[in-house]
Amino acid sequence: MAEKSLDDQLKEAQIAREQAEIAKLKSEDEKLNRPWHKPHRPIRTIIQAVVAGLVGWFFVQQIVVPVSKMENYELIDKINAAKKANTTTEDSLQTVSTKLDSIQKKLEEKEQFFAERTNEFQETVNRLSEELKRRTTVGQTAQQIEETTVTIDSLTIRATISAGFGSLDSPGYANVLKQYNMITANNYYDKRLNSDGAGIENDFKVQVVEEDTVIYDAATRLTWQGGGEFPPMTWKDAKDYVSSLSYAGFNDWRLPTLGEAMSLMEPTPQDQERESMFVNPLFNGTSSMWSSDKYSASRAWYVDFFDGL
């Protein structure tokens, strides 16, 4: 084997060093060309972060915060409205309570007035009765006794009507007298006009016709609408209601006459839970009832089952 000269060895060493340097440069170049090894740009990154932060802050201030404020304002408005409604409700309840107290006081005063008038008229009737007895004992004729009796009966009726309805003009008294005669002739119970009335023996039968409840009274052969409570109505409202009523397969419903409505009146309270209801519990919720009979040109008779009037 031939030996290399010194010059050849130096050249080979130089070539090896150059190749090693080239390999190193290639390796560095490959690293630089890889995306995950690209050098960071700290200033640009900071700027981007600052810009993103400013945009986010603007979004929060201009969109999120106003929406949040709007929701708070709406919530405040709802709270204020609820407070106002609650105050209005309390005021309404207080007003209703005050009115009820006033009505109750007037009713008590009216009852007291009627009681006083009744006592006064009864005393007058008693004096007239005593006078009749006295005259009978001193030899009055049968005709005179009859005339005195008629007078006493007339005064008794007037006393009863006046005690129940107060002072009436002639047409008003004649109207009440007509209904008084109807009530007493049928022995209907009425606290003011016929407190000794026993009423009639109703024969109620509850029937369901086309899914609607009706109450048939075999004693009077009248059919009444049943099933539920009814809101307060004026006489006109009641007339309009029955004129358009289609119920239980019938469309010819009508308001009852005063006599027909009075036929439902019971002489004693019938509902243990409502001690003042003078009507059969089958008529649940019916505290009063309009009639078709008029009291005057603009008023009509109605029956108050709550107090037996």
C-alpha positions in Angstrom: 0.0 0.0 0.0 1.4 3.3 -1.0 1.6 6.0 1.6 -0.2 9.4 1.1 1.9 12.4 1.0 1.5 15.2 3.5 -0.2 17.5 1.0 -2.8 14.9 0.1 -3.6 14.4 3.8 -4.1 18.2 4.3 -6.4 18.4 1.3 -8.5 15.5 2.5 -8.8 17.1 6.0 -9.8 20.4 4.4 -12.4 18.7 2.2 -13.8 16.9 5.3 -14.1 20.2 7.2 -15.9 21.8 4.3 -18.3 18.9 3.9 -19.0 19.0 7.7 -19.7 22.7 7.4 -22.0 22.2 4.4 -23.9 19.5 6.3 -24.3 21.8 9.2 -25.6 24.6 7.0 -28.0 22.2 5.3 -29.3 21.0 8.7 -29.9 24.7 9.8 -31.6 25.5 6.6 -34.0 22.5 7.0 -34.9 23.7 10.4 -35.5 27.2 9.1 -37.8 25.9 6.4 -40.1 23.9 8.9 -43.2 26.0 9.8 -43.1 25.0 13.5 -39.5 26.1 13.7 -40.0 29.6 12.2 -38.6 32.3 14.4 -41.2 34.1 16.6 -42.1 37.8 16.0 -42.7 39.0 19.5 -43.6 42.6 18.6 -46.2 41.5 16.0 -47.7 39.0 18.4 -48.1 41.7 21.1 -49.7 44.1 18.7 -52.2 41.4 17.6 -53.0 40.6 21.2 -53.6 44.3 22.0 -55.8 44.8 18.9 -57.8 41.6 19.8 -58.2 42.9 23.3 -59.4 46.3 22.1 -61.9 44.7 19.8 -63.2 42.4 22.5 -63.5 45.3 24.9 -65.4 47.3 22.3 -67.8 44.3 21.7 -68.4 44.0 25.5 -69.0 47.7 26.0 -71.1 48.3 22.9 -73.1 45.1 22.7 -72.9 43.0 25.8 -73.1 45.8 28.3 -76.0 47.6 26.7 -77.9 44.3 26.4 -77.3 43.7 30.1 -78.4 47.2 31.0 -81.5 46.8 28.9 -82.3 43.5 30.7 -81.8 45.3 34.0 -84.0 48.2 32.9 -86.7 45.7 31.8 -86.5 43.9 35.1 -86.8 47.2 37.0 -89.8 48.1 34.9 -91.4 44.8 35.6 -90.7 45.2 39.3 -92.2 48.7 39.3 -95.2 47.4 37.3 -95.7 44.6 39.8 -95.5 47.0 42.7 -98.0 49.4 41.0 -100.4 46.5 40.3 -100.1 45.2 43.9 -100.8 48.7 45.2 -103.7 49.0 42.8 -105.0 45.7 43.9 -104.7 46.6 47.6 -106.4 49.9 46.9 -109.2 48.1 45.0 -109.6 45.6 47.9 -109.7 48.5 50.4 -112.3 50.3 48.2 -114.4 47.1 47.9 -114.1 46.5 51.6 -115.2 50.1 52.4 -118.2 49.8 50.1 -119.2 46.4 51.6 -119.0 48.0 55.1 -121.1 50.9 53.9 -123.7 48.5 52.3 -123.8 46.4 55.4 -124.4 49.5 57.5 -127.2 50.7 55.2 -128.8 47.3 55.3 -128.7 47.2 59.1 -130.2 50.7 59.2 -132.8 49.6 56.7 -133.7 46.5 58.8 -133.9 48.7 61.9 -136.2 51.1 60.1 -138.4 48.4 58.8 -138.6 46.8 62.2 -139.6 50.1 63.8 -142.2 50.8 61.1 -143.6 47.3 61.5 -144.0 47.7 65.2 -145.7 51.1 64.7 -148.1 49.8 62.1 -148.8 46.7 64.2 -149.6 48.8 67.2 -152.1 50.7 64.9 -153.6 47.5 63.7 -154.0 46.2 67.3 -155.7 49.4 68.3 -158.1 49.1 65.4 -158.8 45.5 66.3 -159.6 46.5 69.9 -161.9 49.2 68.5 -163.7 46.5 66.4 -164.2 44.3 69.4 -165.5 47.3 71.4 -168.0 48.3 68.6 -169.1 44.7 68.3 -170.0 44.6 71.9 -172.1 47.8 71.7 -174.5 46.5 69.1 -173.0 47.2 65.7 -174.8 45.7 62.7 -173.3 42.9 60.7 -172.6 45.3 57.8 -170.8 47.8 60.1 -168.7 45.0 61.5 -167.8 43.8 58.0 -166.9 47.3 56.9 -164.7 47.7 59.9 -163.0 44.3 59.3 -162.3 45.3 55.7 -160.8 48.5 56.9 -158.6 46.7 59.4 -157.4 44.2 56.7 -156.6 47.0 54.3 -154.6 48.9 57.0 -152.8 45.7 57.9 -151.8 45.1 54.3 -150.7 48.8 53.9 -148.7 48.5 57.1 -147.0 45.3 55.9 -146.1 46.9 52.5 -145.0 50.2 54.0 -142.8 48.4 56.5 -141.1 46.4 53.7 -140.9 49.0 50.9 -141.1 52.4 52.7 -143.1 55.3 51.5 -144.7 54.6 48.0 -146.7 56.8 45.6 -150.0 55.5 44.4 -148.7 53.6 41.3 -145.9 52.1 43.3 -148.2 50.9 46.1 -150.7 49.5 43.5 -147.8 47.5 41.9 -146.5 46.1 45.2 -150.1 45.4 46.3 -150.6 43.3 43.1 -147.5 41.2 43.9 -148.5 41.0 47.6 -151.8 39.5 46.6 -150.0 37.0 44.3 -147.6 36.0 47.0 -150.1 35.5 49.8 -152.6 33.7 47.5 -150.0 31.1 46.7 -148.6 31.1 50.2 -145.1 31.9 48.9 -142.5 32.8 51.5 -141.2 36.4 51.5 -139.5 37.9 54.6 -141.2 41.2 54.1 -144.6 40.5 52.6 -145.4 37.0 53.8 -143.1 35.8 56.5 -145.5 33.0 57.5 -145.6 31.6 54.0 -144.8 27.9 53.7 -143.9 27.9 50.0 -144.8 25.0 47.8 -143.6 21.4 47.8 -141.3 21.4 44.8 -140.5 18.1 43.1 -137.1 18.7 41.5 -135.5 16.2 39.1 -132.0 16.8 37.8 -131.7 15.8 34.1 -128.9 15.9 31.6 -129.9 16.7 28.1 -127.3 16.8 25.4 -124.6 17.1 28.0 -126.4 20.1 29.6 -127.9 20.0 33.1 -131.5 21.1 33.6 -133.7 21.0 36.7 -137.3 20.0 36.1 -139.9 20.8 38.8 -142.8 18.4 38.5 -144.8 20.5 40.9 -144.9 23.5 38.6 -143.9 21.7 35.3 -141.2 24.3 34.8 -137.7 23.5 33.5 -134.8 25.6 34.9 -131.3 26.0 33.6 -128.8 24.3 35.9 -125.1 23.8 36.1 -122.9 26.5 37.5 -122.8 30.1 38.8 -123.7 33.1 36.7 -122.1 36.6 36.8 -124.1 39.6 38.0 -126.4 40.9 35.3 -128.6 43.9 34.7 -132.2 43.2 33.6 -131.3 44.1 30.0 -128.2 41.7 30.2 -130.4 38.9 31.5 -133.0 39.4 28.7 -130.3 39.5 26.1 -128.7 36.3 27.6 -131.9 34.2 27.6 -132.9 35.5 24.1 -129.7 34.1 22.6 -129.4 31.0 24.9 -129.2 27.6 23.2 -129.1 25.0 26.0 -130.0 21.4 26.4 -131.4 21.3 22.9 -133.8 24.2 23.4 -133.5 27.8 22.1 -136.8 29.2 23.5 -135.6 30.0 27.0 -137.2 33.0 28.8 -137.1 34.9 32.0 -139.6 33.6 34.6 -142.5 35.6 35.9 -142.2 36.9 39.4 -144.6 34.2 40.6 -142.5 31.4 38.9 -139.4 32.7 40.5 -141.1 33.0 43.9 -142.0 29.3 43.6 -138.4 28.5 44.2 -138.3 30.4 47.5 -137.9 28.2 50.5 -139.3 29.3 54.0 -136.0 28.4 55.7 -132.4 28.5 54.7 -131.4 25.4 52.7 -127.7 25.6 52.5 -125.8 24.9 55.7 -122.6 26.6 54.4 -124.6 29.6 53.3 -127.1 30.1 56.1 -129.0 32.9 54.3 -129.8 31.0 51.1 -133.6 30.5 50.8 -133.4 28.3 47.7 -132.7 24.6 47.1 -129.0 23.7 46.9 -129.6 22.3 43.4 -129.5 26.0 42.3 -125.9 26.4 43.3 -124.7 29.9 42.9 -128.1 31.4 42.2 -128.4 34.1 44.9 -130.9 36.2 43.0 -133.1 36.0 39.8 -134.6 38.5 37.5 -138.2 38.2 36.4 -140.0 39.3 33.3 -142.4 41.4 35.4 -141.8 45.1 35.5 -141.9 47.2 38.6 -142.0 50.5 36.8 -141.2 51.8 33.3 -137.5 51.3 33.8 -137.3 48.7 36.6 -138.2 45.0 36.9 -138.9 42.7 39.8 -136.3 40.2 40.9 -136.2 37.6 43.7 -133.4 37.7 46.3 -132.8 34.2 47.5 -130.0 35.4 49.8 -132.3 37.1 52.2 -135.6 35.6 51.2 -136.9 38.8 49.7 
